[in-house]
Amino acid sequence: MISHLRPALVSMGLFTILLGLAYPLAITGVAQAAFPDKANGSLVRDARGQVVGSELIGQVFAKPAYLHGRPSAAGNGYDASASSGSNMGPLNEKLIEREKTGATALRAQFPGAVIPADAVTTSGSGLDPDISPAYARLQAPRIAAARNAPRGEVLAMIDAAVKPPLLGFIGQPRVNVLDVNRALDARFPMVG
């Protein structure tokens, strides 16, 4: 019996060390050496080196002077530990009510405007850091008024931040909310 058990235990121990320790450490080392920024979460830092966000995870911006992101179904809003969509189907009453409430609030804020879908719907992960150019442009008048800035300059900053689809055909044009808000703070700092 022991003669049969010993090879199994040795194999289990060997593969635990090899695949549970050595391989992950090697991959982590290669990632840190080759892509340190990405391996550490694509963190965005300010001029003082303080982390202000991530390129890959959205965050809540509620003040009128900022570009607002998509609604999030992840935990308490952009909670990376609770990443998920709402898992509600298109006929779910809660989803319909949430989208109606969001659309009504946006129509009150932007009378006569066409409300882009991403303004009232969550992304699959609930962490999407990007919004559509249409939703970003819709918010320009509110941002310009809150910052006492020319609307044309705010629109130009948004347009300059539009990223094209990957390889020109994968996905949709998008605007990173954090990037635009940092640019707005640099160009039109708020007092108080």
CNS distance restraints for C-alpha pairs under 8 A (distance, minus, plus):
assign (resid   1 and name CA) (resid   5 and name CA) 6.26 0.50 0.50
assign (resid   2 and name CA) (resid   6 and name CA) 5.85 0.50 0.50
assign (resid   3 and name CA) (resid   7 and name CA) 7.34 0.50 0.50
assign (resid   4 and name CA) (resid   8 and name CA) 7.03 0.50 0.50
assign (resid   5 and name CA) (resid   9 and name CA) 6.25 0.50 0.50
assign (resid   6 and name CA) (resid  10 and name CA) 6.05 0.50 0.50
assign (resid   7 and name CA) (resid  11 and name CA) 5.91 0.50 0.50
assign (resid   8 and name CA) (resid  12 and name CA) 6.05 0.50 0.50
assign (resid   9 and name CA) (resid  13 and name CA) 6.05 0.50 0.50
assign (resid  10 and name CA) (resid  14 and name CA) 5.99 0.50 0.50
assign (resid  11 and name CA) (resid  15 and name CA) 6.00 0.50 0.50
assign (resid  12 and name CA) (resid  16 and name CA) 5.94 0.50 0.50
assign (resid  13 and name CA) (resid  17 and name CA) 6.25 0.50 0.50
assign (resid  14 and name CA) (resid  18 and name CA) 6.00 0.50 0.50
assign (resid  15 and name CA) (resid  19 and name CA) 5.47 0.50 0.50
assign (resid  15 and name CA) (resid  20 and name CA) 7.21 0.50 0.50
assign (resid  16 and name CA) (resid  20 and name CA) 4.84 0.50 0.50
assign (resid  16 and name CA) (resid  21 and name CA) 6.99 0.50 0.50
assign (resid  17 and name CA) (resid  21 and name CA) 5.11 0.50 0.50
assign (resid  17 and name CA) (resid  22 and name CA) 6.22 0.50 0.50
assign (resid  18 and name CA) (resid  22 and name CA) 4.94 0.50 0.50
assign (resid  18 and name CA) (resid  23 and name CA) 6.09 0.50 0.50
assign (resid  19 and name CA) (resid  23 and name CA) 5.16 0.50 0.50
assign (resid  19 and name CA) (resid  24 and name CA) 7.07 0.50 0.50
assign (resid  20 and name CA) (resid  24 and name CA) 6.58 0.50 0.50
assign (resid  21 and name CA) (resid  25 and name CA) 6.09 0.50 0.50
assign (resid  22 and name CA) (resid  26 and name CA) 6.06 0.50 0.50
assign (resid  23 and name CA) (resid  27 and name CA) 6.17 0.50 0.50
assign (resid  24 and name CA) (resid  28 and name CA) 6.00 0.50 0.50
assign (resid  25 and name CA) (resid  29 and name CA) 6.03 0.50 0.50
assign (resid  26 and name CA) (resid  30 and name CA) 6.18 0.50 0.50
assign (resid  27 and name CA) (resid  31 and name CA) 6.06 0.50 0.50
assign (resid  28 and name CA) (resid  32 and name CA) 6.04 0.50 0.50
assign (resid  28 and name CA) (resid  39 and name CA) 7.92 0.50 0.50
assign (resid  29 and name CA) (resid  33 and name CA) 6.10 0.50 0.50
assign (resid  30 and name CA) (resid  34 and name CA) 5.89 0.50 0.50
assign (resid  30 and name CA) (resid  35 and name CA) 7.98 0.50 0.50
assign (resid  31 and name CA) (resid  35 and name CA) 5.27 0.50 0.50
assign (resid  31 and name CA) (resid  36 and name CA) 6.42 0.50 0.50
assign (resid  31 and name CA) (resid  39 and name CA) 5.83 0.50 0.50
assign (resid  32 and name CA) (resid  36 and name CA) 4.38 0.50 0.50
assign (resid  32 and name CA) (resid  37 and name CA) 7.97 0.50 0.50
assign (resid  32 and name CA) (resid  39 and name CA) 5.90 0.50 0.50
assign (resid  32 and name CA) (resid  40 and name CA) 7.86 0.50 0.50
assign (resid  35 and name CA) (resid  39 and name CA) 5.95 0.50 0.50
assign (resid  36 and name CA) (resid  40 and name CA) 6.15 0.50 0.50
assign (resid  37 and name CA) (resid  41 and name CA) 6.72 0.50 0.50
assign (resid  37 and name CA) (resid  42 and name CA) 5.24 0.50 0.50
assign (resid  37 and name CA) (resid  43 and name CA) 7.13 0.50 0.50
assign (resid  38 and name CA) (resid  42 and name CA) 4.69 0.50 0.50
assign (resid  41 and name CA) (resid  54 and name CA) 6.78 0.50 0.50
assign (resid  41 and name CA) (resid  56 and name CA) 7.69 0.50 0.50
assign (resid  42 and name CA) (resid  54 and name CA) 5.55 0.50 0.50
assign (resid  42 and name CA) (resid  55 and name CA) 5.67 0.50 0.50
assign (resid  42 and name CA) (resid  56 and name CA) 6.77 0.50 0.50
assign (resid  43 and name CA) (resid  51 and name CA) 6.52 0.50 0.50
assign (resid  43 and name CA) (resid  52 and name CA) 7.66 0.50 0.50
assign (resid  43 and name CA) (resid  53 and name CA) 5.90 0.50 0.50
assign (resid  43 and name CA) (resid  54 and name CA) 4.31 0.50 0.50
assign (resid  43 and name CA) (resid  55 and name CA) 6.38 0.50 0.50
assign (resid  44 and name CA) (resid  51 and name CA) 5.73 0.50 0.50
assign (resid  44 and name CA) (resid  52 and name CA) 5.74 0.50 0.50
assign (resid  44 and name CA) (resid  53 and name CA) 5.23 0.50 0.50
assign (resid  44 and name CA) (resid  54 and name CA) 5.22 0.50 0.50
assign (resid  44 and name CA) (resid  55 and name CA) 6.54 0.50 0.50
assign (resid  45 and name CA) (resid  49 and name CA) 5.17 0.50 0.50
assign (resid  45 and name CA) (resid  50 and name CA) 5.15 0.50 0.50
assign (resid  45 and name CA) (resid  51 and name CA) 4.34 0.50 0.50
assign (resid  45 and name CA) (resid  52 and name CA) 5.47 0.50 0.50
assign (resid  45 and name CA) (resid  53 and name CA) 7.24 0.50 0.50
assign (resid  46 and name CA) (resid  50 and name CA) 5.47 0.50 0.50
assign (resid  46 and name CA) (resid  51 and name CA) 6.55 0.50 0.50
assign (resid  46 and name CA) (resid  52 and name CA) 6.48 0.50 0.50
assign (resid  53 and name CA) (resid  57 and name CA) 7.57 0.50 0.50
assign (resid  53 and name CA) (resid  58 and name CA) 7.99 0.50 0.50
assign (resid  53 and name CA) (resid  59 and name CA) 7.60 0.50 0.50
assign (resid  53 and name CA) (resid 178 and name CA) 7.50 0.50 0.50
assign (resid  54 and name CA) (resid  58 and name CA) 7.38 0.50 0.50
assign (resid  55 and name CA) (resid 129 and name CA) 6.96 0.50 0.50
assign (resid  55 and name CA) (resid 176 and name CA) 7.78 0.50 0.50
assign (resid  55 and name CA) (resid 178 and name CA) 7.52 0.50 0.50
assign (resid  56 and name CA) (resid 127 and name CA) 7.82 0.50 0.50
assign (resid  56 and name CA) (resid 128 and name CA) 7.21 0.50 0.50
assign (resid  56 and name CA) (resid 129 and name CA) 5.98 0.50 0.50
assign (resid  57 and name CA) (resid  78 and name CA) 7.16 0.50 0.50
assign (resid  57 and name CA) (resid  80 and name CA) 7.48 0.50 0.50
assign (resid  57 and name CA) (resid 127 and name CA) 5.19 0.50 0.50
assign (resid  57 and name CA) (resid 128 and name CA) 6.01 0.50 0.50
assign (resid  57 and name CA) (resid 129 and name CA) 5.19 0.50 0.50
assign (resid  58 and name CA) (resid  69 and name CA) 7.18 0.50 0.50
assign (resid  58 and name CA) (resid  78 and name CA) 6.03 0.50 0.50
assign (resid  58 and name CA) (resid 127 and name CA) 5.23 0.50 0.50
assign (resid  58 and name CA) (resid 128 and name CA) 5.37 0.50 0.50
assign (resid  58 and name CA) (resid 129 and name CA) 3.72 0.50 0.50
assign (resid  58 and name CA) (resid 130 and name CA) 7.29 0.50 0.50
assign (resid  58 and name CA) (resid 177 and name CA) 7.55 0.50 0.50
assign (resid  58 and name CA) (resid 178 and name CA) 7.54 0.50 0.50
assign (resid  59 and name CA) (resid  69 and name CA) 7.45 0.50 0.50
assign (resid  59 and name CA) (resid  77 and name CA) 7.46 0.50 0.50
assign (resid  59 and name CA) (resid  78 and name CA) 5.65 0.50 0.50
assign (resid  59 and name CA) (resid 127 and name CA) 7.77 0.50 0.50
assign (resid  59 and name CA) (resid 129 and name CA) 7.14 0.50 0.50
assign (resid  59 and name CA) (resid 178 and name CA) 7.90 0.50 0.50
assign (resid  60 and name CA) (resid  68 and name CA) 7.23 0.50 0.50
assign (resid  60 and name CA) (resid  69 and name CA) 6.97 0.50 0.50
assign (resid  60 and name CA) (resid  77 and name CA) 6.96 0.50 0.50
assign (resid  60 and name CA) (resid  78 and name CA) 7.18 0.50 0.50
assign (resid  61 and name CA) (resid  66 and name CA) 6.26 0.50 0.50
assign (resid  61 and name CA) (resid  67 and name CA) 6.91 0.50 0.50
assign (resid  61 and name CA) (resid  68 and name CA) 5.42 0.50 0.50
assign (resid  61 and name CA) (resid  69 and name CA) 7.14 0.50 0.50
assign (resid  62 and name CA) (resid  66 and name CA) 7.11 0.50 0.50
assign (resid  62 and name CA) (resid  68 and name CA) 6.56 0.50 0.50
assign (resid  64 and name CA) (resid 142 and name CA) 6.34 0.50 0.50
assign (resid  64 and name CA) (resid 143 and name CA) 6.00 0.50 0.50
assign (resid  64 and name CA) (resid 146 and name CA) 6.06 0.50 0.50
assign (resid  65 and name CA) (resid 142 and name CA) 7.01 0.50 0.50
assign (resid  65 and name CA) (resid 143 and name CA) 4.49 0.50 0.50
assign (resid  65 and name CA) (resid 144 and name CA) 7.32 0.50 0.50
assign (resid  65 and name CA) (resid 145 and name CA) 7.80 0.50 0.50
assign (resid  65 and name CA) (resid 146 and name CA) 4.89 0.50 0.50
assign (resid  65 and name CA) (resid 147 and name CA) 5.80 0.50 0.50
assign (resid  66 and name CA) (resid 143 and name CA) 6.01 0.50 0.50
assign (resid  66 and name CA) (resid 181 and name CA) 5.88 0.50 0.50
assign (resid  66 and name CA) (resid 184 and name CA) 7.89 0.50 0.50
assign (resid  67 and name CA) (resid 136 and name CA) 6.76 0.50 0.50
assign (resid  67 and name CA) (resid 139 and name CA) 6.59 0.50 0.50
assign (resid  67 and name CA) (resid 140 and name CA) 7.92 0.50 0.50
assign (resid  67 and name CA) (resid 143 and name CA) 7.06 0.50 0.50
assign (resid  67 and name CA) (resid 177 and name CA) 6.15 0.50 0.50
assign (resid  67 and name CA) (resid 180 and name CA) 7.28 0.50 0.50
assign (resid  67 and name CA) (resid 181 and name CA) 6.22 0.50 0.50
assign (resid  68 and name CA) (resid 136 and name CA) 7.97 0.50 0.50
assign (resid  68 and name CA) (resid 139 and name CA) 7.87 0.50 0.50
assign (resid  68 and name CA) (resid 177 and name CA) 6.95 0.50 0.50
assign (resid  69 and name CA) (resid 119 and name CA) 7.68 0.50 0.50
assign (resid  69 and name CA) (resid 129 and name CA) 6.96 0.50 0.50
assign (resid  69 and name CA) (resid 130 and name CA) 6.90 0.50 0.50
assign (resid  69 and name CA) (resid 131 and name CA) 6.21 0.50 0.50
assign (resid  69 and name CA) (resid 177 and name CA) 6.19 0.50 0.50
assign (resid  70 and name CA) (resid 118 and name CA) 5.97 0.50 0.50
assign (resid  70 and name CA) (resid 119 and name CA) 5.55 0.50 0.50
assign (resid  70 and name CA) (resid 120 and name CA) 6.94 0.50 0.50
assign (resid  70 and name CA) (resid 121 and name CA) 6.91 0.50 0.50
assign (resid  70 and name CA) (resid 122 and name CA) 6.15 0.50 0.50
assign (resid  70 and name CA) (resid 123 and name CA) 7.54 0.50 0.50
assign (resid  70 and name CA) (resid 128 and name CA) 7.32 0.50 0.50
assign (resid  70 and name CA) (resid 130 and name CA) 7.74 0.50 0.50
assign (resid  70 and name CA) (resid 131 and name CA) 6.48 0.50 0.50
assign (resid  71 and name CA) (resid  77 and name CA) 7.60 0.50 0.50
assign (resid  71 and name CA) (resid 119 and name CA) 7.07 0.50 0.50
assign (resid  71 and name CA) (resid 120 and name CA) 6.41 0.50 0.50
assign (resid  71 and name CA) (resid 121 and name CA) 6.28 0.50 0.50
assign (resid  71 and name CA) (resid 122 and name CA) 5.13 0.50 0.50
assign (resid  71 and name CA) (resid 123 and name CA) 7.89 0.50 0.50
assign (resid  71 and name CA) (resid 126 and name CA) 7.60 0.50 0.50
assign (resid  72 and name CA) (resid  77 and name CA) 5.12 0.50 0.50
assign (resid  72 and name CA) (resid  78 and name CA) 5.81 0.50 0.50
assign (resid  72 and name CA) (resid  85 and name CA) 7.88 0.50 0.50
assign (resid  72 and name CA) (resid 122 and name CA) 5.28 0.50 0.50
assign (resid  72 and name CA) (resid 123 and name CA) 7.05 0.50 0.50
assign (resid  72 and name CA) (resid 126 and name CA) 4.56 0.50 0.50
assign (resid  72 and name CA) (resid 127 and name CA) 6.52 0.50 0.50
assign (resid  73 and name CA) (resid  77 and name CA) 6.40 0.50 0.50
assign (resid  73 and name CA) (resid  78 and name CA) 7.50 0.50 0.50
assign (resid  73 and name CA) (resid  83 and name CA) 7.87 0.50 0.50
assign (resid  73 and name CA) (resid  84 and name CA) 6.61 0.50 0.50
assign (resid  73 and name CA) (resid  85 and name CA) 5.46 0.50 0.50
assign (resid  73 and name CA) (resid  86 and name CA) 5.39 0.50 0.50
assign (resid  73 and name CA) (resid 122 and name CA) 6.21 0.50 0.50
assign (resid  73 and name CA) (resid 123 and name CA) 7.86 0.50 0.50
assign (resid  73 and name CA) (resid 125 and name CA) 7.86 0.50 0.50
assign (resid  73 and name CA) (resid 126 and name CA) 4.97 0.50 0.50
assign (resid  74 and name CA) (resid  78 and name CA) 5.37 0.50 0.50
assign (resid  74 and name CA) (resid  79 and name CA) 5.38 0.50 0.50
assign (resid  74 and name CA) (resid  80 and name CA) 7.05 0.50 0.50
assign (resid  74 and name CA) (resid  82 and name CA) 5.18 0.50 0.50
assign (resid  74 and name CA) (resid  83 and name CA) 4.83 0.50 0.50
assign (resid  74 and name CA) (resid  84 and name CA) 5.39 0.50 0.50
assign (resid  74 and name CA) (resid  85 and name CA) 6.59 0.50 0.50
assign (resid  74 and name CA) (resid  86 and name CA) 7.76 0.50 0.50
assign (resid  74 and name CA) (resid 125 and name CA) 7.10 0.50 0.50
assign (resid  74 and name CA) (resid 126 and name CA) 4.78 0.50 0.50
assign (resid  74 and name CA) (resid 127 and name CA) 6.80 0.50 0.50
assign (resid  75 and name CA) (resid  79 and name CA) 5.23 0.50 0.50
assign (resid  75 and name CA) (resid  80 and name CA) 7.99 0.50 0.50
assign (resid  75 and name CA) (resid  81 and name CA) 7.76 0.50 0.50
assign (resid  75 and name CA) (resid  82 and name CA) 5.08 0.50 0.50
assign (resid  75 and name CA) (resid  83 and name CA) 7.13 0.50 0.50
assign (resid  77 and name CA) (resid 126 and name CA) 7.75 0.50 0.50
assign (resid  78 and name CA) (resid  83 and name CA) 7.55 0.50 0.50
assign (resid  78 and name CA) (resid 126 and name CA) 6.22 0.50 0.50
assign (resid  78 and name CA) (resid 127 and name CA) 5.09 0.50 0.50
assign (resid  79 and name CA) (resid  83 and name CA) 6.45 0.50 0.50
assign (resid  79 and name CA) (resid 127 and name CA) 7.45 0.50 0.50
assign (resid  80 and name CA) (resid 127 and name CA) 6.90 0.50 0.50
assign (resid  83 and name CA) (resid 125 and name CA) 5.37 0.50 0.50
assign (resid  83 and name CA) (resid 126 and name CA) 5.91 0.50 0.50
assign (resid  83 and name CA) (resid 127 and name CA) 6.69 0.50 0.50
assign (resid  84 and name CA) (resid 124 and name CA) 6.32 0.50 0.50
assign (resid  84 and name CA) (resid 125 and name CA) 4.43 0.50 0.50
assign (resid  84 and name CA) (resid 126 and name CA) 5.51 0.50 0.50
assign (resid  85 and name CA) (resid 122 and name CA) 6.85 0.50 0.50
assign (resid  85 and name CA) (resid 123 and name CA) 6.36 0.50 0.50
assign (resid  85 and name CA) (resid 124 and name CA) 4.63 0.50 0.50
assign (resid  85 and name CA) (resid 125 and name CA) 5.16 0.50 0.50
assign (resid  85 and name CA) (resid 126 and name CA) 5.38 0.50 0.50
assign (resid  86 and name CA) (resid 122 and name CA) 7.63 0.50 0.50
assign (resid  86 and name CA) (resid 124 and name CA) 7.92 0.50 0.50
assign (resid  88 and name CA) (resid  92 and name CA) 5.88 0.50 0.50
assign (resid  88 and name CA) (resid  95 and name CA) 6.37 0.50 0.50
assign (resid  89 and name CA) (resid  95 and name CA) 7.64 0.50 0.50
assign (resid  90 and name CA) (resid  95 and name CA) 7.20 0.50 0.50
assign (resid  90 and name CA) (resid  96 and name CA) 7.39 0.50 0.50
assign (resid  91 and name CA) (resid  95 and name CA) 7.62 0.50 0.50
assign (resid  91 and name CA) (resid  96 and name CA) 7.02 0.50 0.50
assign (resid  92 and name CA) (resid  96 and name CA) 6.26 0.50 0.50
assign (resid  93 and name CA) (resid  97 and name CA) 6.03 0.50 0.50
assign (resid  94 and name CA) (resid  98 and name CA) 6.05 0.50 0.50
assign (resid  95 and name CA) (resid  99 and name CA) 6.14 0.50 0.50
assign (resid  96 and name CA) (resid 100 and name CA) 6.07 0.50 0.50
assign (resid  97 and name CA) (resid 101 and name CA) 6.05 0.50 0.50
assign (resid  98 and name CA) (resid 102 and name CA) 6.18 0.50 0.50
assign (resid  98 and name CA) (resid 120 and name CA) 7.98 0.50 0.50
assign (resid  99 and name CA) (resid 103 and name CA) 6.00 0.50 0.50
assign (resid  99 and name CA) (resid 120 and name CA) 5.36 0.50 0.50
assign (resid  99 and name CA) (resid 121 and name CA) 6.69 0.50 0.50
assign (resid 100 and name CA) (resid 104 and name CA) 5.97 0.50 0.50
assign (resid 101 and name CA) (resid 105 and name CA) 6.25 0.50 0.50
assign (resid 102 and name CA) (resid 106 and name CA) 6.27 0.50 0.50
assign (resid 102 and name CA) (resid 119 and name CA) 7.82 0.50 0.50
assign (resid 102 and name CA) (resid 120 and name CA) 5.55 0.50 0.50
assign (resid 103 and name CA) (resid 107 and name CA) 6.02 0.50 0.50
assign (resid 103 and name CA) (resid 115 and name CA) 6.96 0.50 0.50
assign (resid 103 and name CA) (resid 119 and name CA) 7.82 0.50 0.50
assign (resid 103 and name CA) (resid 120 and name CA) 6.24 0.50 0.50
assign (resid 104 and name CA) (resid 108 and name CA) 6.22 0.50 0.50
assign (resid 105 and name CA) (resid 109 and name CA) 6.27 0.50 0.50
assign (resid 106 and name CA) (resid 110 and name CA) 5.83 0.50 0.50
assign (resid 106 and name CA) (resid 111 and name CA) 7.96 0.50 0.50
assign (resid 106 and name CA) (resid 115 and name CA) 7.22 0.50 0.50
assign (resid 107 and name CA) (resid 111 and name CA) 5.10 0.50 0.50
assign (resid 107 and name CA) (resid 112 and name CA) 6.94 0.50 0.50
assign (resid 107 and name CA) (resid 113 and name CA) 6.87 0.50 0.50
assign (resid 107 and name CA) (resid 115 and name CA) 7.36 0.50 0.50
assign (resid 110 and name CA) (resid 138 and name CA) 7.72 0.50 0.50
assign (resid 113 and name CA) (resid 138 and name CA) 7.70 0.50 0.50
assign (resid 115 and name CA) (resid 119 and name CA) 6.74 0.50 0.50
assign (resid 115 and name CA) (resid 135 and name CA) 7.41 0.50 0.50
assign (resid 116 and name CA) (resid 120 and name CA) 7.65 0.50 0.50
assign (resid 116 and name CA) (resid 132 and name CA) 7.89 0.50 0.50
assign (resid 116 and name CA) (resid 134 and name CA) 6.54 0.50 0.50
assign (resid 116 and name CA) (resid 135 and name CA) 5.79 0.50 0.50
assign (resid 117 and name CA) (resid 121 and name CA) 6.13 0.50 0.50
assign (resid 118 and name CA) (resid 122 and name CA) 6.92 0.50 0.50
assign (resid 118 and name CA) (resid 123 and name CA) 7.94 0.50 0.50
assign (resid 118 and name CA) (resid 131 and name CA) 6.72 0.50 0.50
assign (resid 118 and name CA) (resid 132 and name CA) 6.94 0.50 0.50
assign (resid 118 and name CA) (resid 135 and name CA) 7.23 0.50 0.50
assign (resid 119 and name CA) (resid 135 and name CA) 6.33 0.50 0.50
assign (resid 122 and name CA) (resid 126 and name CA) 5.92 0.50 0.50
assign (resid 123 and name CA) (resid 127 and name CA) 7.05 0.50 0.50
assign (resid 123 and name CA) (resid 128 and name CA) 6.16 0.50 0.50
assign (resid 129 and name CA) (resid 176 and name CA) 5.82 0.50 0.50
assign (resid 129 and name CA) (resid 177 and name CA) 6.16 0.50 0.50
assign (resid 129 and name CA) (resid 178 and name CA) 7.34 0.50 0.50
assign (resid 130 and name CA) (resid 174 and name CA) 5.87 0.50 0.50
assign (resid 130 and name CA) (resid 175 and name CA) 5.19 0.50 0.50
assign (resid 130 and name CA) (resid 176 and name CA) 4.35 0.50 0.50
assign (resid 130 and name CA) (resid 177 and name CA) 5.75 0.50 0.50
assign (resid 131 and name CA) (resid 135 and name CA) 6.51 0.50 0.50
assign (resid 131 and name CA) (resid 136 and name CA) 6.71 0.50 0.50
assign (resid 131 and name CA) (resid 174 and name CA) 5.59 0.50 0.50
assign (resid 131 and name CA) (resid 175 and name CA) 5.34 0.50 0.50
assign (resid 131 and name CA) (resid 176 and name CA) 6.60 0.50 0.50
assign (resid 131 and name CA) (resid 177 and name CA) 6.94 0.50 0.50
assign (resid 132 and name CA) (resid 136 and name CA) 6.35 0.50 0.50
assign (resid 132 and name CA) (resid 172 and name CA) 7.82 0.50 0.50
assign (resid 132 and name CA) (resid 173 and name CA) 6.57 0.50 0.50
assign (resid 132 and name CA) (resid 174 and name CA) 4.84 0.50 0.50
assign (resid 132 and name CA) (resid 175 and name CA) 6.04 0.50 0.50
assign (resid 133 and name CA) (resid 137 and name CA) 5.98 0.50 0.50
assign (resid 133 and name CA) (resid 158 and name CA) 7.60 0.50 0.50
assign (resid 133 and name CA) (resid 159 and name CA) 7.47 0.50 0.50
assign (resid 133 and name CA) (resid 162 and name CA) 6.59 0.50 0.50
assign (resid 133 and name CA) (resid 173 and name CA) 6.91 0.50 0.50
assign (resid 133 and name CA) (resid 174 and name CA) 5.84 0.50 0.50
assign (resid 133 and name CA) (resid 175 and name CA) 5.94 0.50 0.50
assign (resid 134 and name CA) (resid 138 and name CA) 6.10 0.50 0.50
assign (resid 135 and name CA) (resid 139 and name CA) 6.61 0.50 0.50
assign (resid 136 and name CA) (resid 140 and name CA) 6.79 0.50 0.50
assign (resid 136 and name CA) (resid 158 and name CA) 6.79 0.50 0.50
assign (resid 136 and name CA) (resid 175 and name CA) 7.19 0.50 0.50
assign (resid 137 and name CA) (resid 155 and name CA) 6.34 0.50 0.50
assign (resid 137 and name CA) (resid 158 and name CA) 6.84 0.50 0.50
assign (resid 139 and name CA) (resid 143 and name CA) 6.34 0.50 0.50
assign (resid 140 and name CA) (resid 144 and name CA) 5.96 0.50 0.50
assign (resid 140 and name CA) (resid 151 and name CA) 6.46 0.50 0.50
assign (resid 140 and name CA) (resid 154 and name CA) 6.07 0.50 0.50
assign (resid 140 and name CA) (resid 155 and name CA) 6.01 0.50 0.50
assign (resid 141 and name CA) (resid 145 and name CA) 6.12 0.50 0.50
assign (resid 141 and name CA) (resid 151 and name CA) 5.95 0.50 0.50
assign (resid 142 and name CA) (resid 146 and name CA) 6.16 0.50 0.50
assign (resid 143 and name CA) (resid 147 and name CA) 6.09 0.50 0.50
assign (resid 143 and name CA) (resid 149 and name CA) 7.99 0.50 0.50
assign (resid 143 and name CA) (resid 154 and name CA) 7.54 0.50 0.50
assign (resid 144 and name CA) (resid 148 and name CA) 5.64 0.50 0.50
assign (resid 144 and name CA) (resid 149 and name CA) 4.72 0.50 0.50
assign (resid 144 and name CA) (resid 150 and name CA) 5.96 0.50 0.50
assign (resid 144 and name CA) (resid 151 and name CA) 5.14 0.50 0.50
assign (resid 144 and name CA) (resid 154 and name CA) 6.32 0.50 0.50
assign (resid 145 and name CA) (resid 149 and name CA) 6.51 0.50 0.50
assign (resid 145 and name CA) (resid 151 and name CA) 7.82 0.50 0.50
assign (resid 147 and name CA) (resid 188 and name CA) 6.58 0.50 0.50
assign (resid 147 and name CA) (resid 189 and name CA) 7.69 0.50 0.50
assign (resid 147 and name CA) (resid 190 and name CA) 6.48 0.50 0.50
assign (resid 149 and name CA) (resid 153 and name CA) 7.37 0.50 0.50
assign (resid 149 and name CA) (resid 154 and name CA) 7.23 0.50 0.50
assign (resid 149 and name CA) (resid 188 and name CA) 6.97 0.50 0.50
assign (resid 150 and name CA) (resid 154 and name CA) 6.59 0.50 0.50
assign (resid 151 and name CA) (resid 155 and name CA) 6.15 0.50 0.50
assign (resid 152 and name CA) (resid 156 and name CA) 6.07 0.50 0.50
assign (resid 153 and name CA) (resid 157 and name CA) 6.19 0.50 0.50
assign (resid 154 and name CA) (resid 158 and name CA) 6.33 0.50 0.50
assign (resid 154 and name CA) (resid 184 and name CA) 7.73 0.50 0.50
assign (resid 155 and name CA) (resid 159 and name CA) 6.07 0.50 0.50
assign (resid 156 and name CA) (resid 160 and name CA) 6.03 0.50 0.50
assign (resid 157 and name CA) (resid 161 and name CA) 6.36 0.50 0.50
assign (resid 157 and name CA) (resid 180 and name CA) 7.21 0.50 0.50
assign (resid 157 and name CA) (resid 183 and name CA) 7.70 0.50 0.50
assign (resid 157 and name CA) (resid 184 and name CA) 7.85 0.50 0.50
assign (resid 158 and name CA) (resid 162 and name CA) 6.68 0.50 0.50
assign (resid 158 and name CA) (resid 175 and name CA) 7.42 0.50 0.50
assign (resid 158 and name CA) (resid 180 and name CA) 6.56 0.50 0.50
assign (resid 161 and name CA) (resid 175 and name CA) 5.88 0.50 0.50
assign (resid 161 and name CA) (resid 176 and name CA) 7.26 0.50 0.50
assign (resid 161 and name CA) (resid 179 and name CA) 7.61 0.50 0.50
assign (resid 161 and name CA) (resid 180 and name CA) 6.69 0.50 0.50
assign (resid 162 and name CA) (resid 173 and name CA) 6.45 0.50 0.50
assign (resid 162 and name CA) (resid 174 and name CA) 5.54 0.50 0.50
assign (resid 162 and name CA) (resid 175 and name CA) 4.85 0.50 0.50
assign (resid 162 and name CA) (resid 176 and name CA) 7.78 0.50 0.50
assign (resid 163 and name CA) (resid 173 and name CA) 5.55 0.50 0.50
assign (resid 163 and name CA) (resid 174 and name CA) 5.30 0.50 0.50
assign (resid 163 and name CA) (resid 175 and name CA) 6.15 0.50 0.50
assign (resid 164 and name CA) (resid 168 and name CA) 6.46 0.50 0.50
assign (resid 164 and name CA) (resid 172 and name CA) 6.90 0.50 0.50
assign (resid 164 and name CA) (resid 173 and name CA) 4.53 0.50 0.50
assign (resid 164 and name CA) (resid 174 and name CA) 6.71 0.50 0.50
assign (resid 165 and name CA) (resid 169 and name CA) 5.49 0.50 0.50
assign (resid 165 and name CA) (resid 170 and name CA) 5.28 0.50 0.50
assign (resid 165 and name CA) (resid 171 and name CA) 5.07 0.50 0.50
assign (resid 165 and name CA) (resid 172 and name CA) 4.98 0.50 0.50
assign (resid 165 and name CA) (resid 173 and name CA) 5.13 0.50 0.50
assign (resid 165 and name CA) (resid 174 and name CA) 7.64 0.50 0.50
assign (resid 166 and name CA) (resid 170 and name CA) 4.91 0.50 0.50
assign (resid 166 and name CA) (resid 171 and name CA) 6.45 0.50 0.50
assign (resid 175 and name CA) (resid 180 and name CA) 7.68 0.50 0.50
assign (resid 176 and name CA) (resid 180 and name CA) 6.48 0.50 0.50
assign (resid 177 and name CA) (resid 181 and name CA) 6.17 0.50 0.50
assign (resid 178 and name CA) (resid 182 and name CA) 6.09 0.50 0.50
assign (resid 179 and name CA) (resid 183 and name CA) 6.24 0.50 0.50
assign (resid 180 and name CA) (resid 184 and name CA) 6.07 0.50 0.50
assign (resid 181 and name CA) (resid 185 and name CA) 6.17 0.50 0.50
assign (resid 182 and name CA) (resid 186 and name CA) 6.24 0.50 0.50
assign (resid 183 and name CA) (resid 187 and name CA) 6.10 0.50 0.50
assign (resid 184 and name CA) (resid 188 and name CA) 5.52 0.50 0.50
assign (resid 184 and name CA) (resid 189 and name CA) 7.15 0.50 0.50
assign (resid 185 and name CA) (resid 189 and name CA) 4.65 0.50 0.50
assign (resid 185 and name CA) (resid 190 and name CA) 7.02 0.50 0.50
